[in-house]
Amino acid sequence: MKTSVAPAVHPKDDPWEAALQQFHRAADHIPLKRGIREYLAFPHRELRVTFPVQMDDGSVRVFTGYRVHHSSVLGPTKGGIRYNPRVDLNEVRALAMLMSWKCALMHLPYGGAKGGVACDPAQLSRTELEHLTRRYATEISVIVRPDGDIPAPDVGTNDQIMAWFMDTYSMHLGHSVPAVVTGKPISIGGSAGRREATGRGVMIAAREAARMQEMPFAGSRVVVQGFGNVGSVAAYLLHDQGCKIVGISDVSGGIHGPNGLDPRAVLRHVQQTGSVAGFPSTTAVSNTELLELPCEFLVPAALEGQITRENASRIHTKIIVEGANGPTTPEADEILADRGIVIVPDILANAGGVTVSYFEWVQDLQSLFWSEEEINQRLERIMVQAFRGVVQLARDQDVLWRTAALIYAVKRVADALLTRGIYP
Ligand code: NAD
């Protein structure tokens, strides 16, 4: 898995501070007891692990990883594993909290978690990645289990890494435990439709947003930042709906094609060359410039903290559909709202992934598998229902869509917490 893509350098507002600010903005609208609000603002459990990995040249490198459970009130915790150089405890905390709200909003019987290892997977060989994954899986297996905490892929991880994770966990127990992770290959208990699920949810969210805003959908211009699992699938499914994809980027930079790009052809180019750069008949743009291209839909699908107080006034779109988690900072939210730009928040827009992960887990536990058609239909129903619920609440309470989504989710978790009672 060695590629020529350079490691990223990122502007970084603290994602944990941003997640907390968003939480408190929503909590201000909910009559929460003081202690309950305080409890929900903290992660329930945090594990930090430092471990050695044998490299191909015989040397030993030490890596740091994390697994954070934000809340297990609604059920076992669920959330992805990220391999990226900027992974740290605050990033993992923020992503774990977002998972709690996302699962609550989608009515999935899960709490929120996240994990990650500070590393650059592009600089590791396949063998080194396998060693790192198996050791990290072993280290965090003290708090991971199919009925307690179920990881999934995120930035820098994929179905192969989930396969190594599942195999490692299974070896320790002496029998196969497919339900311990989701996003696995179909051959070992993965689900039809999971690979495309997050991007499909983004497409559904964009379509519903166009409907709510009474805007035409087909023909509208779309810019996608990040061309991995989420960005690439969202791009080709939006293209299939008749949208015109005018800009795409990855960590190496972006391409602008005002006449429209075929995302599947760009994908083939990425498979051959390792990046979107140099795709024929396009102009090279930086990631900063890409976010400012004129379009009707902007889909950030890379990392958090991309739309900030610095560039929010230069964003030229009508609707932002947050494929990524936390791409817009709270300051940027305010600037964009003042400018009339609508945001479909991450916990709604990218919830297709965890929704189909839930389907995968249910199928694994029952050893009974569904057709892709059935999965896509269920996903469509859940996404549309959640979307309409958020828009209705936003109207009723006169708040932004993000605040409405968070109010709904936080309230569900708080209600469940009070119903269960405070132990002892
Ligand atoms: P991925 O690793 O498959 O792809 C990430 C993409 O972003 C790559 O194209 C990479 O080159 C690009 N990228 C990385 N750093 C960048 C930068 N600084 N500027 C521009 N591009 C950059 O990851 P993914 O699974 O597609 O996840 C993307 C986002 O979506 C993350 O925020 C993740 O948390 C979120 N998300 C993923 C899922 C899922 O199912 N995979 C579900 C919900 C949310």
Residues whose N, C-alpha, C, O or C-beta is under 5 A from the ligand:
A	BS01	NAD	A8 P153 D154 V155 G156 T157 T198 G226 F227 G228 N229 V230 G231 S249 D250 V251 N287 A301 A302 L303 G323 A324 N325 N350 G353
